[in-house]
Amino acid sequence: MTRKNKISETSGYTILLVDDNLEYRDATRFLLEHEGHTVLTAENGPDALAIMKREKVDLLLLDYYMPGMTGEDVVLALRQFNPTVQIILQTGYASEQPPRELLHRLDIQGYYDKSEGPEKLLLWTDVGLKAAYNTQLLTKSRQGLQYILDITPEMHKIQPLTDLLQGILLQISGLLGVVNSFLAVLDEGGIRYVQAEKTDSFLALIDDDTDLVIRASTGGFTGNLTVNDVFDQGKIKTIRDILKKGTIKLLPEITIVPLKVGELTIGMIYLDRRVTMPQDQELLGVFANQAAVAIQNVELYEMATIDRLTGLYVRSFFDKWLARELRTTFRSQQALSLFMIDLDKLKRINDLAGHLSGDQALAEVGNILRQATRATDIIGRYGGDEFTILLPNTNEREAEQVGKRIISLFEGKTIPSDEGDLPLRGSVGSSTLEPNEFKNEEIPHPVPADYFDEVGLILMKNADNALYAGKKAGGGQLQLSPPAKWPPFTKRNQA
């Protein structure tokens, strides 16, 4: 028979052979290894169970009669901790147990009579390994889908785009066991979001010949900025063609996954492995669809709330957050501080260095304010060259320390011009709202919304007055306003 003379490549499967007969174990192990399988052996039930607990085994060839534990005992014990491994029982006597009754009662995949010879054993082995493959396929797909369902809420929460992209890449690399990968999105010129007329929605337009900017990476791709830095023009053209088609593409040793929202492709995931298994491709498609929607949602959110020049929140968002934070501060009876910051002599920078340099100065202020504050502080561009910061749970002394840090970070910063380097300076006005001391019976329920509007105006006005005083005194300094108190409730604001 040709099969006995066949020398196979490694199959990738591991078989555990359990039999108390040494000669049979050795002969059968040789036969199975000749087929390309990895073979582990054990001479009794306890040893077999110990191996099953520490090794990944695809198929168990198990002798029915053994001293101490029978094959049936081993199966019952094994199913307590491994319900899916495929099992073929072996016996030297066909009359030992009715095969159909055994298959059903022990949930095993086959019953082999040793007297039927090696060819029948190999046939049963193939049957068991195919069953193992299908079982593992279903298990992996189920686990993968559950994994995607579990992480989907995390993907769709509002978070910084950089954090989202890196998180997506790490999740998908971990899911598929990929070391080198990157996630690239079309650069800011590639996708332009335009507010649709008379609606609050946005239209997405893709420009031709735009760069794919690598925004997250693992392994060997860390440090690259664009796809052009990684590949030659031939490979780049191939990638663009794949993105136009919008379907997952397998190339030699790599996989390219377009990120699509509807008909719009917004980027791609590159994996340095051919994802050939159909269930992995299916999981990859489901994951990519969720990731693309999450990315677009964050991009739209940032476009609506973030000032493009400085990277800070726009005024409308800051105003809404102030109203929200005032309510939180009122309930928690904590202090709240607010800064107004103004860039000194921006007009001089614009006049001497040009408006592009003026924009550079404003962007640098954004960097300084982010560097000086906590992640929980809310920084906004209030208009022109004026900025504001909301510092939750921050008293006057703590606010003063932050204000001094801002002033110190301005030191040494300059903007180049034809007239030489121009100093970058800013003035800071600070206002602190002390914790409320109302007794419960003094507080109307509910507290009127315009009461918090009134308190917000007091806080802003105090900080603005302090800022003006600092600029009048020469600028480049921090001024503190007297701490503010929550105003008493009146019949007007209780109405």
C-alpha positions as CSV (number, residue, x, y, z in Angstrom):
1,M,0.0,0.0,0.0
2,T,1.5,3.4,-1.1
3,R,0.4,5.1,2.1
4,K,2.8,3.1,4.3
5,N,5.7,4.3,2.2
6,K,4.6,7.9,2.2
7,I,6.8,10.5,4.1
8,S,4.7,13.5,4.9
9,E,5.6,17.1,5.9
10,T,4.7,18.1,9.4
11,S,1.0,18.1,9.7
12,G,0.8,20.5,12.6
13,Y,-1.3,18.1,14.7
14,T,-0.4,16.6,18.1
15,I,-1.7,13.1,19.0
16,L,-1.5,11.6,22.4
17,L,-1.2,7.8,22.3
18,V,-2.2,6.0,25.5
19,D,-1.5,2.3,25.8
20,D,0.0,0.0,28.4
21,N,1.7,-2.2,25.7
22,L,5.2,-0.8,25.0
23,E,5.6,-2.6,21.7
24,Y,2.2,-1.4,20.4
25,R,3.0,2.2,21.5
26,D,6.4,2.2,19.7
27,A,5.0,0.8,16.5
28,T,2.0,3.1,16.4
29,R,4.1,6.1,17.3
30,F,6.4,5.4,14.4
31,L,3.4,4.9,12.0
32,L,1.9,8.3,13.1
33,E,5.1,10.2,13.0
34,H,5.7,8.9,9.5
35,E,2.4,10.7,8.6
36,G,3.9,13.9,9.9
37,H,2.1,14.1,13.2
38,T,3.7,15.0,16.6
39,V,3.1,12.1,18.9
40,L,3.1,12.1,22.7
41,T,2.8,8.8,24.6
42,A,1.6,7.6,28.0
43,E,1.3,4.1,29.5
44,N,-1.6,4.7,31.8
45,G,-4.6,6.9,32.6
46,P,-3.1,9.2,35.3
47,D,-0.1,10.0,33.1
48,A,-2.4,10.7,30.1
49,L,-4.5,13.2,32.2
50,A,-1.4,15.0,33.4
51,I,-0.2,15.4,29.8
52,M,-3.6,16.7,28.7
53,K,-3.5,19.4,31.4
54,R,-0.2,20.8,30.3
55,E,-0.1,20.1,26.5
56,K,-2.2,21.1,23.6
57,V,-3.5,17.9,22.1
58,D,-5.6,17.6,19.0
59,L,-6.5,13.9,19.1
60,L,-6.4,11.2,21.9
61,L,-5.8,7.6,20.9
62,L,-6.8,5.8,24.0
63,D,-6.6,2.1,24.9
64,Y,-9.9,0.8,26.4
65,Y,-8.4,-1.8,28.9
66,M,-5.5,-0.6,31.0
67,P,-4.5,-1.4,34.6
68,G,-5.8,1.1,37.2
69,M,-8.0,3.3,35.0
70,T,-9.8,2.0,32.0
71,G,-10.2,4.1,28.9
72,E,-13.7,4.9,30.0
73,D,-12.5,6.2,33.3
74,V,-10.0,8.4,31.6
75,V,-12.6,9.9,29.3
76,L,-14.9,10.7,32.2
77,A,-12.1,12.4,34.1
78,L,-10.9,14.2,31.0
79,R,-14.3,15.7,30.1
80,Q,-14.3,17.4,33.5
81,F,-11.6,19.9,32.2
82,N,-11.5,19.4,28.5
83,P,-14.8,19.0,26.8
84,T,-13.7,19.4,23.2
85,V,-10.6,17.2,22.5
86,Q,-11.3,14.4,20.0
87,I,-11.0,10.8,21.2
88,I,-10.6,7.5,19.4
89,L,-10.9,4.4,21.7
90,Q,-8.8,1.4,20.9
91,T,-9.3,-2.2,21.9
92,G,-7.9,-5.6,21.0
93,Y,-11.3,-7.3,21.2
94,A,-14.2,-6.2,19.1
95,S,-16.7,-7.6,21.5
96,E,-15.6,-5.6,24.5
97,Q,-18.2,-2.9,24.2
98,P,-20.9,-2.1,21.6
99,P,-19.3,0.7,19.6
100,R,-22.5,2.8,18.9
101,E,-23.4,2.8,22.6
102,L,-19.9,3.8,23.6
103,L,-19.7,6.7,21.0
104,H,-23.0,8.1,22.4
105,R,-22.4,7.6,26.1
106,L,-18.8,8.9,26.3
107,D,-19.0,11.5,23.5
108,I,-16.1,10.1,21.6
109,Q,-15.4,10.2,17.9
110,G,-14.4,6.6,17.0
111,Y,-13.9,3.1,18.2
112,Y,-10.9,1.2,16.6
113,D,-10.3,-2.6,16.8
114,K,-6.6,-3.1,16.8
115,S,-7.0,-6.4,14.9
116,E,-8.1,-4.4,11.8
117,G,-4.6,-3.3,11.1
118,P,-2.6,0.0,10.6
119,E,-4.5,1.2,7.5
120,K,-7.8,1.3,9.5
121,L,-6.0,3.1,12.3
122,L,-4.8,5.8,10.0
123,L,-8.3,6.1,8.6
124,W,-9.7,6.6,12.1
125,T,-6.9,9.1,12.8
126,D,-7.8,11.1,9.8
127,V,-11.5,11.1,10.9
128,G,-10.5,12.3,14.4
129,L,-8.2,15.0,13.1
130,K,-10.8,16.4,10.7
131,A,-13.3,16.5,13.6
132,A,-10.6,18.2,15.7
133,Y,-10.0,20.8,13.0
134,N,-13.8,21.6,12.7
135,T,-14.2,21.8,16.4
136,Q,-11.3,24.1,16.8
137,L,-12.5,26.2,13.9
138,L,-15.9,26.6,15.6
139,T,-14.4,27.3,19.0
140,K,-12.0,29.9,17.6
141,S,-14.7,31.6,15.7
142,R,-17.0,31.7,18.7
143,Q,-14.2,33.0,20.9
144,G,-13.1,35.5,18.4
145,L,-16.6,36.9,17.9
146,Q,-17.1,37.0,21.7
147,Y,-13.8,38.8,21.9
148,I,-14.9,41.4,19.4
149,L,-18.3,41.8,21.2
150,D,-16.4,42.4,24.5
151,I,-14.1,45.1,23.2
152,T,-16.6,46.9,20.9
153,P,-17.9,49.2,23.7
154,E,-14.4,50.2,24.5
155,M,-13.7,51.0,20.9
156,H,-16.8,53.2,20.6
157,K,-16.3,55.3,23.7
158,I,-15.2,58.9,23.1
159,Q,-11.4,59.0,23.5
160,P,-8.3,60.6,21.9
161,L,-7.9,59.4,18.3
162,T,-4.3,58.3,18.9
163,D,-5.3,56.1,21.9
164,L,-8.1,54.5,19.8
165,L,-5.9,53.7,16.8
166,Q,-3.1,52.2,18.9
167,G,-5.7,50.2,20.9
168,I,-7.3,48.8,17.7
169,L,-4.0,47.7,16.3
170,L,-2.9,46.0,19.6
171,Q,-6.2,44.2,19.8
172,I,-6.2,42.9,16.3
173,S,-2.5,41.9,16.4
174,G,-3.1,40.0,19.6
175,L,-6.2,38.4,18.2
176,L,-4.3,37.0,15.2
177,G,-0.8,36.7,16.8
178,V,0.9,39.2,14.5
179,V,4.1,40.9,15.5
180,N,4.7,43.5,12.8
181,S,1.7,45.6,11.9
182,F,0.5,49.2,11.4
183,L,-2.7,51.2,11.0
184,A,-2.7,54.0,8.5
185,V,-5.3,56.6,7.8
186,L,-5.6,59.1,5.0
187,D,-4.0,62.3,6.0
188,E,-6.0,65.5,6.8
189,G,-5.9,66.5,3.2
190,G,-7.1,63.1,2.0
191,I,-10.5,63.1,3.7
192,R,-12.3,66.4,4.0
193,Y,-15.4,66.6,6.1
194,V,-17.8,69.2,5.0
195,Q,-20.9,70.2,7.0
196,A,-24.0,69.5,4.9
197,E,-26.3,72.4,4.3
198,K,-29.1,72.9,6.8
199,T,-28.1,69.7,8.8
200,D,-25.8,68.7,11.6
201,S,-24.3,65.9,9.6
202,F,-21.0,65.8,7.7
203,L,-20.1,64.7,4.2
204,A,-16.8,62.9,3.6
205,L,-14.8,63.7,0.5
206,I,-11.6,61.8,-0.5
207,D,-8.9,63.6,-2.5
208,D,-6.7,61.8,-5.0
209,D,-2.9,61.1,-4.4
210,T,-3.0,61.6,-0.7
211,D,-0.6,60.1,1.8
212,L,-1.5,57.3,4.1
213,V,-0.2,58.4,7.4
214,I,0.8,55.7,9.9
215,R,-0.9,56.6,13.2
216,A,-0.2,53.3,15.1
217,S,2.3,50.6,14.7
218,T,3.9,47.5,16.3
219,G,7.2,45.7,15.8
220,G,9.4,46.8,12.9
221,F,7.1,49.5,11.7
222,T,7.5,51.7,14.8
223,G,8.8,55.1,13.9
224,N,7.6,55.4,10.3
225,L,5.4,58.3,9.4
226,T,3.7,57.5,6.1
227,V,3.3,54.4,3.9
228,N,5.7,56.1,1.5
229,D,8.4,55.7,4.1
230,V,7.8,51.9,4.2
231,F,7.2,50.7,0.6
232,D,8.4,51.4,-3.0
233,Q,6.1,53.0,-5.5
234,G,5.0,49.6,-7.0
235,K,3.8,48.4,-3.6
236,I,2.1,51.7,-2.8
237,K,0.2,51.5,-6.1
238,T,-0.9,47.9,-5.2
239,I,-2.1,49.1,-1.8
240,R,-4.1,52.0,-3.3
241,D,-5.7,49.6,-5.8
242,I,-6.7,47.3,-2.8
243,L,-8.2,50.3,-0.9
244,K,-10.2,51.3,-4.0
245,K,-11.7,47.9,-4.1
246,G,-12.3,47.9,-0.4
247,T,-12.0,44.2,0.4
248,I,-9.4,42.3,2.4
249,K,-6.5,41.2,0.2
250,L,-3.9,38.5,0.8
251,L,-0.5,39.1,-0.7
252,P,2.6,36.9,-0.3
253,E,3.2,36.8,3.5
254,I,1.0,39.9,4.2
255,T,-2.6,40.8,4.7
256,I,-4.1,44.3,3.9
257,V,-7.4,45.2,5.5
258,P,-9.2,48.3,4.3
259,L,-11.1,50.3,6.9
260,K,-14.4,51.2,5.4
261,V,-17.5,53.1,6.6
262,G,-20.2,52.3,4.0
263,E,-18.6,53.1,0.6
264,L,-15.9,55.3,2.1
265,T,-12.4,53.9,2.8
266,I,-10.7,55.9,5.5
267,G,-7.5,53.9,6.0
268,M,-6.0,50.4,6.3
269,I,-4.5,47.8,8.6
270,Y,-1.3,46.1,7.5
271,L,-0.4,42.7,8.9
272,D,2.9,40.9,8.1
273,R,1.1,37.5,7.9
274,R,-1.2,35.9,5.4
275,V,-4.4,35.4,7.2
276,T,-5.5,32.3,5.3
277,M,-8.0,30.6,7.6
278,P,-11.5,31.5,6.5
279,Q,-12.7,32.0,10.1
280,D,-9.8,34.4,10.7
281,Q,-10.7,36.4,7.6
282,E,-14.3,36.6,8.7
283,L,-13.3,37.8,12.2
284,L,-10.9,40.3,10.6
285,G,-13.7,41.7,8.5
286,V,-16.1,42.1,11.5
287,F,-13.4,43.7,13.6
288,A,-12.4,46.1,10.8
289,N,-16.0,47.3,10.3
290,Q,-16.3,48.1,14.0
291,A,-12.9,49.8,14.0
292,A,-13.6,51.9,11.0
293,V,-16.9,53.2,12.4
294,A,-15.2,54.0,15.8
295,I,-12.4,55.9,14.0
296,Q,-14.8,58.0,12.0
297,N,-16.9,58.7,15.0
298,V,-13.9,60.0,16.9
299,E,-12.7,62.0,13.9
300,L,-16.1,63.7,13.6
301,Y,-16.3,64.3,17.3
302,E,-12.9,65.9,17.3
303,M,-13.8,68.0,14.3
304,A,-16.8,69.3,16.1
305,T,-15.1,69.9,19.4
306,I,-11.3,70.5,18.7
307,D,-9.7,73.7,17.3
308,R,-7.6,72.4,14.4
309,L,-4.8,75.0,14.9
310,T,-4.1,74.5,18.6
311,G,-5.6,71.1,19.3
312,L,-7.7,72.5,22.1
313,Y,-11.4,72.5,22.7
314,V,-13.5,75.0,20.8
315,R,-15.5,77.6,22.8
316,S,-18.9,76.0,22.5
317,F,-17.6,72.8,23.9
318,F,-15.8,74.5,26.7
319,D,-18.9,76.5,27.7
320,K,-21.0,73.3,27.9
321,W,-18.3,71.6,29.9
322,L,-18.1,74.5,32.3
323,A,-21.9,74.2,33.0
324,R,-21.5,70.5,33.5
325,E,-18.5,70.9,35.9
326,L,-20.2,73.5,37.9
327,R,-23.1,71.1,38.7
328,T,-20.6,68.4,39.6
329,T,-18.6,70.7,41.8
330,F,-21.8,71.9,43.5
331,R,-22.8,68.3,44.4
332,S,-19.3,67.2,45.5
333,Q,-18.6,70.4,47.5
334,Q,-15.2,70.8,46.0
335,A,-13.2,73.8,44.8
336,L,-13.1,74.7,41.1
337,S,-10.5,77.0,39.5
338,L,-10.5,78.7,36.1
339,F,-7.8,80.4,34.1
340,M,-8.0,83.0,31.3
341,I,-4.8,83.2,29.3
342,D,-3.9,85.8,26.6
343,L,-1.0,85.7,24.3
344,D,1.0,89.0,24.7
345,K,1.7,91.1,21.6
346,L,0.4,88.6,19.0
347,K,-0.1,91.6,16.6
348,R,3.6,92.3,16.7
349,I,4.4,88.7,15.7
350,N,1.8,88.9,12.9
351,D,3.2,92.3,11.7
352,L,6.9,91.3,11.8
353,A,6.8,87.6,11.0
354,G,3.5,87.1,9.1
355,H,0.3,85.4,10.0
356,L,1.7,81.9,9.5
357,S,4.1,82.7,12.3
358,G,1.2,84.0,14.3
359,D,-0.5,80.7,13.8
360,Q,2.7,79.0,14.9
361,A,2.6,81.0,18.1
362,L,-1.0,80.0,18.8
363,A,-0.2,76.4,18.2
364,E,2.8,76.6,20.6
365,V,0.5,78.1,23.3
366,G,-1.7,75.0,22.9
367,N,1.4,72.8,23.5
368,I,2.4,74.8,26.6
369,L,-1.1,74.6,28.2
370,R,-1.3,70.8,27.6
371,Q,2.1,70.4,29.1
372,A,1.3,72.4,32.2
373,T,-2.1,70.7,33.1
374,R,-3.6,67.4,33.9
375,A,-5.5,65.0,31.6
376,T,-8.6,65.8,33.6
377,D,-8.3,69.6,33.1
378,I,-10.3,71.1,30.2
379,I,-8.4,73.5,27.9
380,G,-10.2,75.6,25.3
381,R,-9.4,78.3,22.7
382,Y,-11.8,80.9,23.7
383,G,-11.3,83.1,20.7
384,G,-8.4,84.7,18.8
385,D,-5.4,84.7,21.1
386,E,-7.4,84.0,24.3
387,F,-7.5,80.7,26.0
388,T,-9.2,79.2,29.1
389,I,-8.6,76.3,31.4
390,L,-11.0,74.6,33.8
391,L,-9.3,72.9,36.7
392,P,-11.8,70.6,38.6
393,N,-11.1,69.9,42.3
394,T,-8.4,72.6,42.5
395,N,-8.2,75.2,45.2
396,E,-6.5,78.6,45.0
397,R,-3.1,77.4,46.2
398,E,-3.0,74.5,43.7
399,A,-4.2,76.8,40.9
400,E,-1.4,79.2,41.7
401,Q,1.1,76.5,41.2
402,V,-0.3,75.5,37.8
403,G,-0.4,79.2,36.8
404,K,3.3,79.7,37.7
405,R,4.1,76.5,35.7
406,I,2.4,78.0,32.6
407,I,4.4,81.3,33.0
408,S,7.6,79.3,33.4
409,L,6.9,77.3,30.3
410,F,6.6,80.4,28.2
411,E,10.2,81.4,29.2
412,G,12.7,81.0,26.4
413,K,10.0,80.3,23.7
414,T,10.5,82.4,20.6
415,I,9.1,82.8,17.1
416,P,11.6,83.4,14.3
417,S,11.2,86.5,12.1
418,D,13.2,88.8,9.7
419,E,13.6,91.1,12.7
420,G,15.1,88.3,14.8
421,D,13.6,85.9,17.2
422,L,10.4,87.3,18.8
423,P,9.7,86.3,22.4
424,L,6.5,84.3,23.1
425,R,4.8,85.5,26.3
426,G,1.5,85.0,27.9
427,S,-0.5,86.5,30.7
428,V,-2.7,84.4,33.1
429,G,-5.7,85.4,35.2
430,S,-7.0,82.9,37.8
431,S,-10.3,82.6,39.6
432,T,-11.2,80.0,42.2
433,L,-14.7,79.0,43.3
434,E,-14.7,77.8,46.9
435,P,-16.7,74.8,47.9
436,N,-20.3,75.5,48.7
437,E,-21.4,75.5,52.4
438,F,-25.2,75.4,51.9
439,K,-27.3,73.4,54.2
440,N,-29.6,71.0,52.5
441,E,-32.7,73.0,53.5
442,E,-31.2,76.1,51.8
443,I,-31.0,74.4,48.4
444,P,-34.0,74.4,46.1
445,H,-34.8,71.1,44.4
446,P,-34.1,71.1,41.6
447,V,-31.5,73.8,41.4
448,P,-32.4,76.2,38.5
449,A,-30.2,75.9,35.4
450,D,-29.7,79.7,35.3
451,Y,-28.2,79.6,38.7
452,F,-25.2,77.7,37.3
453,D,-25.1,80.1,34.3
454,E,-24.8,83.0,36.8
455,V,-22.0,81.3,38.7
456,G,-20.1,80.5,35.5
457,L,-20.3,84.2,34.5
458,I,-18.9,85.2,37.9
459,L,-16.0,82.8,37.6
460,M,-15.2,83.9,34.0
461,K,-15.5,87.6,34.9
462,N,-13.2,87.3,37.9
463,A,-10.5,85.5,35.8
464,D,-10.9,88.0,33.0
465,N,-10.4,90.9,35.4
466,A,-7.3,89.3,36.8
467,L,-6.0,88.7,33.3
468,Y,-6.6,92.4,32.4
469,A,-4.8,93.5,35.5
470,G,-1.8,91.3,34.7
471,K,-1.6,92.7,31.1
472,K,-1.9,96.3,32.4
473,A,1.0,95.6,34.7
474,G,3.2,94.6,31.8
475,G,2.1,91.1,30.9
476,G,3.9,87.8,31.1
477,Q,2.7,87.2,34.6
478,L,0.0,85.4,36.8
479,Q,-2.7,87.4,38.6
480,L,-5.1,85.9,41.1
481,S,-8.5,87.2,41.7
482,P,-10.1,87.0,45.2
483,P,-11.8,83.6,45.7
484,A,-15.4,83.5,44.7
485,K,-18.3,82.1,46.8
486,W,-21.4,80.5,45.6
487,P,-24.1,83.2,45.6
488,P,-27.1,82.7,47.9
489,F,-30.3,81.5,46.3
490,T,-32.9,84.2,45.8
491,K,-36.5,84.1,44.8
492,R,-35.4,85.1,41.3
493,N,-33.1,82.2,40.7
494,Q,-35.4,79.8,42.6
495,A,-38.3,80.5,40.2
